Amino acid sequence: MISPQQVEEMIKAELPDAQIQVQDLTGGGDHYQVTVVSSHFAGKGLVQQHQLVYGALGQAMSTEAIHALAVKTYTPEAWQATATS
């Protein structure tokens, strides 16, 4: 089990400018949805963006501290566009 705060800290360690929302989908501390907004995603495809997030959480994923992870990623510009649409 891993806390939402720990998930956020692990992502922040790899993507320091990221704005992160962590949602525990089951309340059990092992099924999460994360929404990450970072300038590090600029120029990268969606798979590459998700790989950055999975890489940040690699240890928790490999030990199954996180059993399931849904990822949404946005550049700041793309995030801004979702807010205005």
C-alpha positions as CSV (number, residue, x, y, z in Angstrom):
1,M,0.0,0.0,0.0
2,I,1.2,3.5,-0.9
3,S,-0.4,6.8,0.0
4,P,-1.6,9.3,-2.5
5,Q,1.0,11.7,-1.0
6,Q,3.8,9.2,-1.7
7,V,2.6,8.8,-5.3
8,E,2.7,12.6,-5.8
9,E,6.1,12.8,-4.3
10,M,7.5,10.1,-6.5
11,I,6.2,11.8,-9.6
12,K,7.5,15.2,-8.4
13,A,10.9,13.8,-7.9
14,E,11.1,13.0,-11.7
15,L,8.9,15.8,-13.0
16,P,9.6,18.8,-10.6
17,D,7.3,21.2,-12.4
18,A,4.4,18.9,-12.5
19,Q,0.9,19.7,-11.2
20,I,-0.4,16.4,-10.0
21,Q,-3.8,15.1,-9.0
22,V,-3.9,11.6,-7.4
23,Q,-7.1,9.8,-6.9
24,D,-7.3,6.5,-4.9
25,L,-9.9,4.6,-7.0
26,T,-10.8,1.9,-4.4
27,G,-9.7,3.4,-1.1
28,G,-7.3,0.5,-0.7
29,G,-4.1,2.4,-1.6
30,D,-3.2,0.3,-4.6
31,H,-5.5,1.4,-7.4
32,Y,-4.8,5.0,-8.5
33,Q,-5.6,7.5,-11.2
34,V,-3.1,10.3,-11.7
35,T,-3.5,13.4,-13.8
36,V,-0.1,15.0,-14.5
37,V,0.5,18.4,-16.1
38,S,4.1,19.1,-17.0
39,S,6.2,21.0,-19.5
40,H,8.4,17.9,-19.7
41,F,5.6,16.3,-21.9
42,A,6.1,19.0,-24.7
43,G,7.0,17.4,-28.0
44,K,6.4,13.9,-26.7
45,G,3.7,11.5,-27.8
46,L,1.1,10.2,-25.4
47,V,3.0,6.9,-24.9
48,Q,6.2,8.7,-24.1
49,Q,4.4,10.9,-21.6
50,H,2.9,7.9,-19.9
51,Q,6.3,6.2,-19.8
52,L,7.7,9.2,-17.9
53,V,5.0,8.8,-15.3
54,Y,5.3,5.0,-15.1
55,G,9.1,5.5,-14.8
56,A,8.7,7.8,-11.9
57,L,6.5,5.1,-10.2
58,G,8.6,2.2,-11.3
59,Q,9.6,0.9,-8.0
60,A,6.1,1.0,-6.6
61,M,4.8,-0.6,-9.8
62,S,7.4,-3.4,-9.7
63,T,6.7,-4.3,-6.1
64,E,3.0,-4.1,-6.7
65,A,2.6,-1.4,-4.0
66,I,0.6,0.1,-6.9
67,H,-1.5,-2.7,-8.5
68,A,-3.3,-0.6,-11.1
69,L,-2.6,2.9,-12.4
70,A,-4.7,5.0,-14.8
71,V,-2.7,7.9,-16.3
72,K,-3.8,11.2,-17.8
73,T,-1.1,13.5,-19.0
74,Y,-1.1,17.0,-20.4
75,T,1.3,19.7,-21.3
76,P,0.4,23.0,-19.6
77,E,-1.0,24.3,-22.9
78,A,-3.1,21.2,-23.5
79,W,-4.4,21.4,-19.9
80,Q,-5.3,25.0,-20.4
81,A,-7.2,24.1,-23.5
82,T,-9.3,21.5,-21.6
83,A,-10.2,24.2,-19.0
84,T,-11.6,26.5,-21.7
85,S,-13.5,23.9,-23.7
